[in-house]
Amino acid sequence: MNWLVLFLAGLVEVAWSQSIKPTQNFTKPVPTIISLVLMAAAVLLLSYAMNTLPVGTSYAVFTGIGAVGAITLGILLNDDPVSVGRMAALALIVGGIVLARVTT
């Protein structure tokens, strides 16, 4: 169950990462509130998952999901560049997440 919560925390972190830019340096009230709520929700879910999962593993998986999601959405929605190096980095992050899950 806590692995599911951790995965959800990572997805919320992805949403949070995408919600930062519309705040325009936290000068827009509604986008800023949305961003802060998403940030708090991500950390709350992460802390819940850490009740039974190792802290290091939880945080590594959480940030890995966030990084992969943010890069992927950046490519799909913002025309961020795609390169062999970025794809290799994504593959390494995903591999690390899988390895952390399998060995915990």
MDAnalysis code that builds the backbone (N, CA, C; Angstrom):
import MDAnalysis as mda
import numpy as np

u = mda.Universe.empty(312, n_residues=104, atom_resindex=np.repeat(np.arange(104), 3), trajectory=True)
u.add_TopologyAttr("name", ["N", "CA", "C"] * 104)
u.add_TopologyAttr("resid", np.arange(1, 105))
u.add_TopologyAttr("resname", ["MET", "ASN", "TRP", "LEU", "VAL", "LEU", "PHE", "LEU", "ALA", "GLY", "LEU", "VAL", "GLU", "VAL", "ALA", "TRP", "SER", "GLN", "SER", "ILE", "LYS", "PRO", "THR", "GLN", "ASN", "PHE", "THR", "LYS", "PRO", "VAL", "PRO", "THR", "ILE", "ILE", "SER", "LEU", "VAL", "LEU", "MET", "ALA", "ALA", "ALA", "VAL", "LEU", "LEU", "LEU", "SER", "TYR", "ALA", "MET", "ASN", "THR", "LEU", "PRO", "VAL", "GLY", "THR", "SER", "TYR", "ALA", "VAL", "PHE", "THR", "GLY", "ILE", "GLY", "ALA", "VAL", "GLY", "ALA", "ILE", "THR", "LEU", "GLY", "ILE", "LEU", "LEU", "ASN", "ASP", "ASP", "PRO", "VAL", "SER", "VAL", "GLY", "ARG", "MET", "ALA", "ALA", "LEU", "ALA", "LEU", "ILE", "VAL", "GLY", "GLY", "ILE", "VAL", "LEU", "ALA", "ARG", "VAL", "THR", "THR"])
u.atoms.positions = np.array([
    [0.822, -1.201, 0.000],
    [0.000, 0.000, 0.000],
    [0.865, 1.264, 0.000],
    [1.928, 1.267, 0.809],
    [2.761, 2.465, 0.866],
    [3.531, 2.723, -0.424],
    [3.804, 1.662, -1.192],
    [4.420, 1.882, -2.505],
    [3.453, 2.614, -3.417],
    [2.187, 2.306, -3.326],
    [1.167, 3.005, -4.115],
    [1.088, 4.470, -3.688],
    [1.116, 4.711, -2.394],
    [1.101, 6.090, -1.876],
    [2.344, 6.834, -2.347],
    [3.490, 6.168, -2.334],
    [4.725, 6.793, -2.795],
    [4.640, 7.134, -4.280],
    [4.090, 6.226, -5.071],
    [3.915, 6.500, -6.501],
    [2.990, 7.702, -6.700],
    [1.907, 7.755, -5.940],
    [0.984, 8.887, -6.023],
    [1.681, 10.180, -5.615],
    [2.509, 10.120, -4.582],
    [3.273, 11.298, -4.161],
    [4.159, 11.791, -5.306],
    [4.787, 10.856, -6.015],
    [5.624, 11.228, -7.160],
    [4.821, 11.884, -8.260],
    [3.619, 11.376, -8.519],
    [2.766, 11.992, -9.546],
    [2.327, 13.394, -9.142],
    [2.029, 13.557, -7.857],
    [1.659, 14.895, -7.372],
    [2.860, 15.831, -7.487],
    [4.058, 15.313, -7.257],
    [5.254, 16.139, -7.428],
    [5.415, 16.586, -8.876],
    [5.083, 15.700, -9.810],
    [5.135, 16.072, -11.229],
    [4.157, 17.212, -11.498],
    [2.935, 17.088, -10.981],
    [1.948, 18.162, -11.150],
    [2.458, 19.450, -10.517],
    [3.071, 19.320, -9.340],
    [3.605, 20.506, -8.668],
    [4.683, 21.174, -9.523],
    [5.578, 20.369, -10.091],
    [6.652, 20.953, -10.902],
    [6.092, 21.739, -12.085],
    [5.001, 21.234, -12.645],
    [4.396, 21.916, -13.785],
    [3.592, 23.140, -13.359],
    [3.227, 23.207, -12.076],
    [2.421, 24.330, -11.592],
    [3.264, 25.538, -11.198],
    [4.564, 25.392, -11.159],
    [5.420, 26.496, -10.697],
    [5.500, 27.619, -11.730],
    [5.733, 27.300, -12.976],
    [5.916, 28.320, -14.007],
    [4.725, 29.279, -14.117],
    [3.474, 28.777, -14.101],
    [2.334, 29.707, -14.199],
    [2.219, 30.699, -13.045],
    [2.936, 30.477, -11.946],
    [2.881, 31.435, -10.832],
    [3.585, 32.739, -11.187],
    [4.390, 32.707, -12.240],
    [5.192, 33.860, -12.666],
    [5.945, 34.453, -11.472],
    [6.841, 33.633, -10.935],
    [7.665, 33.996, -9.769],
    [6.807, 34.269, -8.540],
    [5.742, 33.511, -8.410],
    [4.825, 33.587, -7.271],
    [4.168, 34.959, -7.139],
    [3.903, 35.568, -8.295],
    [3.215, 36.868, -8.298],
    [1.741, 36.731, -8.658],
    [1.329, 35.576, -9.145],
    [-0.070, 35.325, -9.501],
    [-0.719, 34.539, -8.364],
    [-1.713, 35.102, -7.697],
    [-2.261, 34.462, -6.494],
    [-2.857, 33.070, -6.702],
    [-3.720, 32.888, -7.684],
    [-4.381, 31.589, -7.852],
    [-3.384, 30.504, -8.234],
    [-2.531, 30.716, -9.240],
    [-1.534, 29.686, -9.537],
    [-0.580, 29.423, -8.355],
    [-0.266, 30.443, -7.588],
    [0.609, 30.268, -6.432],
    [-0.057, 29.377, -5.391],
    [-1.328, 29.602, -5.131],
    [-2.057, 28.768, -4.161],
    [-2.111, 27.324, -4.641],
    [-2.395, 27.126, -5.931],
    [-2.432, 25.771, -6.489],
    [-1.074, 25.102, -6.324],
    [-0.006, 25.825, -6.617],
    [1.339, 25.282, -6.502],
    [1.660, 24.896, -5.055],
    [1.308, 25.747, -4.116],
    [1.593, 25.463, -2.711],
    [0.787, 24.270, -2.198],
    [-0.458, 24.153, -2.645],
    [-1.287, 23.006, -2.236],
    [-0.699, 21.710, -2.788],
    [-0.282, 21.727, -4.058],
    [0.327, 20.533, -4.652],
    [1.628, 20.162, -3.939],
    [2.423, 21.164, -3.598],
    [3.674, 20.905, -2.888],
    [3.393, 20.247, -1.538],
    [2.445, 20.813, -0.802],
    [2.113, 20.256, 0.512],
    [1.554, 18.845, 0.389],
    [0.715, 18.613, -0.616],
    [0.131, 17.281, -0.811],
    [1.212, 16.260, -1.139],
    [2.172, 16.644, -1.974],
    [3.255, 15.728, -2.337],
    [4.069, 15.341, -1.103],
    [4.408, 16.317, -0.280],
    [5.218, 16.039, 0.911],
    [4.409, 15.240, 1.936],
    [3.140, 15.533, 2.071],
    [2.291, 14.782, 2.994],
    [2.218, 13.307, 2.587],
    [1.998, 13.050, 1.298],
    [1.953, 11.668, 0.817],
    [3.309, 10.979, 0.990],
    [4.384, 11.699, 0.704],
    [5.719, 11.144, 0.891],
    [5.947, 10.771, 2.351],
    [5.564, 11.654, 3.260],
    [5.781, 11.359, 4.679],
    [4.956, 10.161, 5.132],
    [3.766, 9.997, 4.577],
    [2.947, 8.833, 4.905],
    [3.626, 7.548, 4.427],
    [4.158, 7.585, 3.209],
    [4.833, 6.401, 2.670],
    [6.061, 6.043, 3.496],
    [6.707, 7.051, 4.050],
    [7.919, 6.814, 4.845],
    [7.632, 6.156, 6.195],
    [6.365, 6.000, 6.548],
    [6.051, 5.322, 7.803],
    [6.550, 3.885, 7.801],
    [6.535, 3.236, 6.633],
    [6.982, 1.843, 6.572],
    [8.102, 1.607, 5.564],
    [8.346, 2.542, 4.679],
    [9.418, 2.385, 3.691],
    [10.665, 3.119, 4.166],
    [11.835, 2.650, 3.785],
    [13.067, 3.343, 4.167],
    [13.091, 4.781, 3.639],
    [13.607, 5.685, 4.441],
    [13.624, 7.100, 4.076],
    [14.397, 7.334, 2.777],
    [15.592, 6.781, 2.693],
    [16.414, 6.993, 1.501],
    [15.776, 6.463, 0.237],
    [15.225, 5.265, 0.324],
    [14.552, 4.667, -0.829],
    [13.336, 5.495, -1.218],
    [12.549, 5.887, -0.224],
    [11.340, 6.667, -0.494],
    [11.676, 7.972, -1.204],
    [12.665, 8.676, -0.672],
    [12.998, 9.969, -1.260],
    [13.598, 9.813, -2.654],
    [14.431, 8.806, -2.844],
    [15.021, 8.578, -4.166],
    [13.945, 8.259, -5.197],
    [13.002, 7.403, -4.838],
    [11.927, 7.045, -5.764],
    [11.040, 8.265, -6.026],
    [10.711, 9.004, -4.981],
    [9.877, 10.205, -5.095],
    [10.499, 11.216, -6.061],
    [11.782, 11.531, -5.850],
    [12.425, 12.513, -6.720],
    [12.661, 11.953, -8.120],
    [12.879, 10.639, -8.219],
    [13.048, 10.026, -9.537],
    [11.779, 10.113, -10.363],
    [10.639, 9.798, -9.740],
    [9.361, 9.917, -10.447],
    [9.136, 11.372, -10.854],
    [9.448, 12.281, -9.948],
    [9.286, 13.699, -10.264],
    [10.159, 14.145, -11.424],
    [11.402, 13.700, -11.428],
    [12.323, 14.086, -12.499],
    [11.886, 13.517, -13.843],
    [11.557, 12.239, -13.863],
    [11.123, 11.608, -15.118],
    [9.845, 12.274, -15.626],
    [8.905, 12.503, -14.728],
    [7.644, 13.131, -15.132],
    [7.835, 14.548, -15.633],
    [8.660, 15.324, -14.928],
    [8.893, 16.713, -15.330],
    [9.595, 16.788, -16.688],
    [10.581, 15.950, -16.894],
    [11.288, 15.948, -18.179],
    [10.352, 15.501, -19.300],
    [9.588, 14.444, -19.041],
    [8.673, 13.929, -20.063],
    [7.617, 14.972, -20.434],
    [7.009, 15.588, -19.434],
    [6.005, 16.612, -19.737],
    [6.630, 17.825, -20.413],
    [7.849, 18.155, -20.025],
    [8.542, 19.252, -20.697],
    [8.736, 18.975, -22.177],
    [9.074, 17.740, -22.504],
    [9.249, 17.351, -23.905],
    [7.912, 17.370, -24.628],
    [6.879, 16.796, -24.005],
    [5.580, 16.669, -24.662],
    [4.810, 17.986, -24.752],
    [4.895, 18.813, -23.717],
    [4.051, 20.007, -23.665],
    [4.777, 21.310, -23.961],
    [6.073, 21.346, -23.688],
    [6.814, 22.607, -23.812],
    [7.883, 22.588, -24.888],
    [7.898, 21.545, -25.690],
    [8.897, 21.413, -26.758],
    [10.336, 21.477, -26.232],
    [10.556, 20.932, -25.025],
    [11.923, 20.836, -24.513],
    [12.717, 19.916, -25.432],
    [14.017, 20.129, -25.531],
    [14.820, 19.327, -26.465],
    [14.895, 17.853, -26.070],
    [14.958, 17.014, -27.104],
    [15.146, 15.575, -26.932],
    [16.535, 15.239, -27.478],
    [17.306, 14.556, -26.656],
    [18.633, 14.158, -27.115],
    [18.936, 12.768, -26.578],
    [19.946, 12.158, -27.147],
    [20.356, 10.837, -26.696],
    [20.767, 10.896, -25.223],
    [21.457, 11.940, -24.850],
    [21.895, 12.084, -23.464],
    [20.727, 12.190, -22.490],
    [19.721, 12.963, -22.838],
    [18.543, 13.095, -21.960],
    [17.791, 11.777, -21.867],
    [17.671, 11.070, -22.980],
    [16.971, 9.790, -22.955],
    [17.758, 8.756, -22.143],
    [19.073, 8.807, -22.246],
    [19.900, 7.904, -21.441],
    [19.750, 8.229, -19.951],
    [19.707, 9.522, -19.625],
    [19.514, 9.925, -18.230],
    [18.167, 9.434, -17.708],
    [17.122, 9.574, -18.518],
    [15.803, 9.078, -18.110],
    [15.825, 7.572, -17.889],
    [16.482, 6.859, -18.783],
    [16.562, 5.401, -18.643],
    [17.296, 5.015, -17.357],
    [18.350, 5.729, -17.023],
    [19.077, 5.447, -15.787],
    [18.217, 5.734, -14.557],
    [17.460, 6.823, -14.589],
    [16.594, 7.158, -13.455],
    [15.521, 6.086, -13.283],
    [14.875, 5.713, -14.381],
    [13.839, 4.670, -14.309],
    [14.449, 3.362, -13.813],
    [15.619, 3.021, -14.309],
    [16.290, 1.813, -13.856],
    [16.586, 1.864, -12.366],
    [16.997, 3.010, -11.876],
    [17.256, 3.171, -10.454],
    [15.995, 3.032, -9.616],
    [14.891, 3.580, -10.100],
    [13.615, 3.455, -9.387],
    [13.202, 1.988, -9.316],
    [13.299, 1.294, -10.439],
    [12.930, -0.125, -10.476],
    [13.836, -0.929, -9.543],
    [15.124, -0.673, -9.598],
    [16.063, -1.396, -8.740],
    [15.781, -1.133, -7.249],
    [15.475, 0.114, -6.919],
    [15.146, 0.437, -5.520],
    [13.896, -0.311, -5.074],
    [12.924, -0.417, -5.960],
    [11.680, -1.112, -5.613],
    [11.912, -2.603, -5.459],
    [12.652, -3.190, -6.353],
    [12.879, -4.639, -6.355],
    [13.729, -5.069, -5.161],
    [14.666, -4.226, -4.748],
    [15.584, -4.628, -3.692],
    [15.163, -4.176, -2.292],
    [14.021, -3.518, -2.171],
    [13.567, -3.066, -0.850],
    [12.607, -4.080, -0.265],
])
